[in-house]
Amino acid sequence: MSKHRTIAHDFQGEQLESVFVGRRDGQARPTVIMIPTVMGVSDLELGFARQLVELGYNSLVADLFGKKFRGAARDVMFGEMKRLAADRAALRRRMLHVFDLARGLDQVSKGQIVVAGYCFGGLCALDLARSGADVTAAVAFHGLFDPPGLPPEKIKAKVVAFHGWDDPMVPPEKVVALGQELTEAGSDWQIHAYGHVAHGFTNPNASSLQIDGVRYNALAAERSWTSFINLLEELFG
């Protein structure tokens, strides 16, 4: 059975509150840093984290936006996402802060950290890998692929992107560009593209957002999750 624990932390004066989800025995295990969508920490990501715990891993659901934005309106959160995305160097520092937070937890096995993100969180996961950080793998679910415009670093992490081919936010040329970028950075990478699948395909409530090109797809959600677990088994046994 999983146990939730909130972790308050400060990034450059911003009060953040992430959630650690692990087993009650408190033992160190391979851990997935989970980066939420634009809406921040929600039941969706906490549910994914609980599934990981049942499979023998721990998870840190990271708060990038701040405790005061928990449950805020969509327009507010989109404004915050634009603020963070406007300065990719600062966003990288924010992600490195979260990575350091995870590495400092007793329940996190040393050298066994994966970062996985959804939508904007997928961009954040890729940016952590782009920093050259010693993260084991970086995974993007319907993430944004835009490069940060920073000096390139060698990517040590294995990188996997799960992508809906009909995602209007990431047209085919951006998919090709990501593959080229990862190749030049020396990464062991994969891109899984699902035909007739839009943005936000892992979120059962995606269609209720009433945003063009954002739509849940149960089959793509299952395929990507299965592939993700296969990656964790490849990395950690």
N, C-alpha and C positions, 0 to 999 in steps of 0.2 A: 504494500500500500504506500502511496506517495505522501510526502509531507511538504507543504508550502512554507517558505520563510521569506519575508520581505527583507530587503537589504537596502538601507538608505546610503546613498553616496553622493558626493559633490563633484561636479565638473565645472571648474571656472566660475564658481558662485551659483551655479544652477543646482537645485535640489532634485535629485533623481531617486527613484525607488524601483529597483528591479526585484524580481521574484525568483528565488531558487527553489527548484522542485527536485526532490531526491527521495531516496528510500529512508525509512525511519531509523535504520541502523547507523546512518551517518558515515558509512564507509566511502572512501575515495573511489571514484569510478570515472571512466571516460565521460566527458561532459560536452553537451551541445549548447553553445550560446545561441539563443533564438532571438532574432531581431524582428519585431512585429511590423505590420503594415503601417501606413500613415496614421492609422487610428491609435497607435500605441498599444501598450499592454492590454490584452483583452482575454475573454474566455476562450477565444479561438486558439491563441498561442498557448495558453495554459493547458488546453485540452491536448494539443500536440505534445507538450512537455510531459504530461502524464502518460501518454502512450510510450514515450521514450523511456520513462522510468520503468514501466512494465516490461520493457525489453532489456533492462539491465543497465541503462545509462542514467546520468543525471542531466539536468538542464537548468540553465540560467536564462530566464526570459528578461531581456534587457530593456530598460527604460531609457530611451534617448531623448525624449521630449521634456520630461519633468513631471514630478508628482502632481503639480497643480493642473496639468492637462488631462489627467485620467478621466475618461468619460466625456471629454469636451466635444462640442459640435463639430461636424465634418468640416465646415468652412474654416473653423479655427485651426484644426489639425492640418489642413492643406496649407494654410498660411505658415505654420511651423515647419512643415516639410520643406517648403520653398526657402525658408530662412536657413535651414541646415544645409540644403543642397546648393545654396548660392556660394558657399565657401567650402570647397572640397578639402582644402588643407585642414581647416578646423574640424570638419566632419571626420577626417582621418584621425586627428588627435582624440576626438570623442570616442571613436571605435577602439583606439589603442588603450584608452582609459578603461573601457569595458573589458577588454582582453586582460589587462593587468588585474582588474577586480576579480575576474574568474580565476586567474592563475594563483591568486592569493588565498583562495578558499580551500580549507582542509578537505572538503569532499570532492575536490577536483583532482583527478590523477595527473601527475606532472607529465607534460608533453603529450597529453591526450585530449586536446580541445578541438572541436569542430565548430565553425560558425555557420549558421543557416538563417537566411532571411527571406521575407515575403514582400514582394512589390518594392517599395522604397527600402525595406529591410534587405532585400536582395542586393540592391546597389551598395548598401553599407557592408554587407558580407564580402562582396567583391572588392570594395575599397580596403578592407582590412587585409585581404590577400595581396592587393596591389602595393601595400605598404612594405611588403617583405617580412611581415611578422611571422613568427614561428608557429602559426596555427596549422594543425594537421590537414584540415581541408576547409574549403569555403563553398557553400552551396546557396544557389539563388533559385527560389521558386517564383516564377513569373516576375523576375527582377528587372530593373532598369539597367541598361548596359553602358550608358554614356561614360566615356573615360574621364578621369578627374582633371586632366590637363596639368599634371604634376610630373616632375622628373621620374622616369620609369625605374622601378626596382625589380630585381630578380624575384619572381613569385615562387616561394618554397612550398606553398600549400597545393594539394590537389584541388582542382576546381571543377564543380559540376553545376551546370545551369539547366533548369527545367523550364521550358519556354513554350508558350502557345503560339503557333505559327500565325494566327489571325490577331495577335496582340497589336493594336494600333499604336501603342506607345513604343514598341520595339520592332520596327519593320525589318525585312530580311537583310538589308545592307548593314544594319547595326549588329545583327547576329554574326555575319561574316567578319565584321570589324572586330568583334570581341574575340573570335577564334584567332584572328591574326595577332591581336594584342597578346593573348595568352601564349601563343606559340613563340613570339619574340621574347617574352618574359621567361621562357623556359619552363612553363608550368605543365604538369600532367593534367590535361583538361578533357572534359566531355561537355557537349551540349545536346540535350535531349529535346527535340522539337516535336510537338504534337499537332497533327493536322486538324483543321476545323475547330481549334481551341483558342479562346480569347484570353484576355488578361484576367487575373484574379481567380483562376480556375480551381484553386484549393479551398476557396471560401464558400460554404453552402449558402451564405447570405449575400453573395456578390450581386445577384440580380436585383435585390431590393435596393441597392445603391442607386439604381437607375442612371448609370453612367454608360455611355456608348462604348462598346468594346470591352466591357467588364462583365464576365459571366462565369458561373460555376460549371465545372464539367466533372462529374463523378468519376468517369473512367480515367481521365488524365490525372485527377487527384490521387486515385489509387495507384496508377502506374508510377507516378513520380515518388510517392511515399515508399512504395516497394523498392524502387531503385535507390532511394536514400538509405533505407535500412540495409540494403545490400552493400552500399558504400561503407557504412559503419561497421558491418561485419568484416569487410575486406580490411579495414584499418585496424580494428581492435579484436577481431576473432569472435 
